Amino acid sequence: MSYRLGRRAPGQTGEVCEEVPLGGGALTDGVVRVGETVRRPSGSATSRVRDVLLHLERVGFDAAPRWQGLDDQGRETLSWIEGDTFIERGRLHPYIGDPPDRIFFSDDQIAAAMLLLRRYHDAFDSGVVCHGDFGPWNLVWRGGIPAAIIDFDDVYPGDPADDVAYALRMFVSYGLAPFEPGEFVRRTERALAAYGRGFEVPSILDHEYDRAEERCRRNGFARQLEKLSKERAWLAENRNVLATARLRR
């Protein structure tokens, strides 16, 4: 597997901290690092982000930034998490770009991502709050392994299967990775084992593709919408094989 991780910008010293732009976001501009904090523009999601991050801090979940309030410009202020982030989103997302060298993930990386997702879900005693965009670009990586979750703009109360299907889609890359169907089944089973729960994978992927189509139409992502058909076609052709994927302990 070949990929490039971008080292997150080093901290500044002195009483006045320079604002260091942080790239890689798809929809949020104006995100900067200031010393040991991240400043993000406030918006309609700010109260949800605050509530989720404060809850995660209360229950001791250590793999997310801490909410530190609003700064004097009204921006969200979050604690900085040291590590790397993917800066080549076009090589990661299923329907952004046509890279000749798309990034795929190892078994260990997939397992670590799914274990992290399960830890996040388990932080909610009743009523899971889905992350809503649990892709590799919204994780902080250390030593090539995901260590923390960032960007909580899309959180919503929901079925954890939504996050699981989204994560499977982003990390296993059905129909996009150069694997035979049986290898997709094996990688899926590795992912389910790490998460620790079984799912009817074709069914939850159907729902994810429906959600993805709605997101594309809502945001006017015509090119991405067109490419979604490739993923749907792969699932239709390999549905029976993928249905054999089970949680195996």
N, C-alpha and C positions, 0 to 999 in steps of 0.2 A: 504494500500500500504506500503510495506516495502522496504527501500532503504538506502544506506549509501552515504552521501555526504562527500567529503574530504575537510577539511579546508585548504585553500590555505596557503602556508608557511608564517610565520610571517616575518616582515621586519627586516633588520639588522640595527644596530646603529654604529656610528663612521665614520671616514673619509673613511675607506676602507670597502666596502661591500662585504660580502661573496656571492658567486654564489650558489643559492639554486636550484637544479634540480626540474623541474616541470614535473610530470608524467601525464599519461592519454592519450597522443597523440597517434594516430594510425600510422601516417606516418612520423612525424617530430620528430627527435631526437635532443638533444642538446639544448632544451629550458630551460632557467634558469631565476630565479628572481635575480635581483641585486638592492637592496634597493627598491625604489618605481618604478622600471622599470622592464620590461620583455625583455630579449635578445633572439632573434631567429636567426638561421642560415639564411643567405641570399640565395636566389635561383632564379629560373626562374620567380617565382610569386612576387618577391619583389616589382617591379615597380607597379604592379597592386594593391598590398596591400597598398603601399604608396599613390597612387592616390585616392583610395577609402577612406582611413582613413582621408586624408587631406580634401576631399570633405565633409565627414560627420562632421568634425570639423567646416568647413566653414558654413555649414547650421545649426549648433547648435544641431546636434544629439548627445545626451549625454550618449548613451548606447553602446559605443564602445571605445576601447583604442585610445589614441592619438599617432600619428606618431611623433617620436622624432629624426629621422634620423638613421644613422649608427654609431656604436661605433668604437673604434680603432682596433677592430678585424674584422670589416666589417659586424657585425651582425645587424639585424634590432633591433631598440630600440623603445619599445612601453611603454606607461604609464601603471602602474599597476592598476587593478580594484579589489577592495576588495570584498570578497564573497567566495562562495563555488563552487566547480566543482565536477561533477561526476567522481569517480575514478574507477568505476566498469563497464567499457564500455561493457564488455562481457555480462552483464545482461541487456543491453539496446538495442544494435543494433540488427536488425532482423536476421542477418545471421552470427553473431559471437558467437560461443559457443552454448551449450545446457544447459543453467542454469535451475535448478529445481525451482528457485525463480526469474524468470524474473521480471524486474521492469516495472510497468505500472503507468500511470499518472492520477491524478484526473481531474475533470472538470475544476477546478480553474487553475490548472497548464497548462492544454492544452489551455485554453482561454488566459492566460497571455502570453504564448509562441507565439500564433498566433497574438495577439495584438502587441507584440514586433516586429514580422516579418513585420506586416503592417506598423508600424512606420518606420522601416528600408527602406522598399520599397518606402514609401512616401517621404523619404529624397532625392529622385531623381526626379527632375521636369519632365524630359523627358529622356526616355531610362533607365529603371531600370537595375541596376547591381545586378544580383542574388548573394546571398551568396554562394550557391553551396554545403554547408554542414551544413544546419541549423538543427542540432540534439542536444539533451540535453547535450552532452559532450562539445559542443562549446558554451555553455551559462554559465554565472556566475549567481549563485542562491543566493538569500537572503531570509531567512525565508521560504525556500521551494518553492519560486516563482522565475522564471527567471527574471533577472534585466538587463543583458547586454549580448552582443554578442562578441565572440572572434574568432580567427583563420579565417582569410580572404584569405587563400591561394588559395581557389577554386573559387574566384569571377569571374564572366563573365557577359557581357551584354546579357540579355535574357528576356524571358517571366516570369513574376512573378509567373505564374502557376507552373513553374518548382520547385521553392522553396516551394510553398504551397503543392504540391504533396509530396515532400520529407518530409516536416514537418508532414503532415498527416500520412505518412507511419511510421515515427519514434515515434510520440506521441500517435497516435490512435492504432497502432499495429494490422492492419487487419490480421486476420487469426492466430495471435499469442496470443493475449489476450483471456482469458476464457469467452468471451461474446457471446450472441446470436446475430444474424445479426441485429435485431432491435436496440440493444444497440449500435452497431457500427454506425448505422445511426444516433442515437441520439447524440453520441459523435462527429460525423462528423459535424452535424448541429451546435453544440455548438462551434466547431472550426471555422466554416465558419462565424458564427455570430460575433465572436471576431475579425476575420480578416476583416469583413465588406464587403465581396464580394462573390457572388455565383460562383460555378464552376461545370462543368460536371465531377463529381468525378471519375467515372470509367474510363473516357477518359484520365484524367490527370494522374491517377495511371498507366494506360497502358503505357503512355509515360515515366513515372518514372521507371517502371520495365524494359523497353527497355534501358533506360539510365544506370540503375544499371547493367544490363547484359553487356553492353559495357564496363563499368568501371571494372567489374570483369575480363572480357577477356583481357582487356588492361593491367591490373596489375597482371594477373596470379592467381586470387583468385578462384581456382577451387572449394574449399569446399563451399565458399559463393555462387558461381554460382549454385551449386547443390541445395542449400537450397532456392534459389529464386523461384524455381518451386512451393514451398508450398504456397507462397504468391500469385503467379499467379493462382494456383488452387482455392484458396479461392475466389479470385475475379471472376473467371469464374463461380463458383457455386452460388455466391451471387450478381452477377452483377445487376440484375433487382431490387433487394431490395436496394442496395446501390445507384442506380440511383434516388431513391426517395429523397435522401438527398438534401435539398434546404436551401438557405439562408432565414431564418425566423426571422423577426424583431418583 
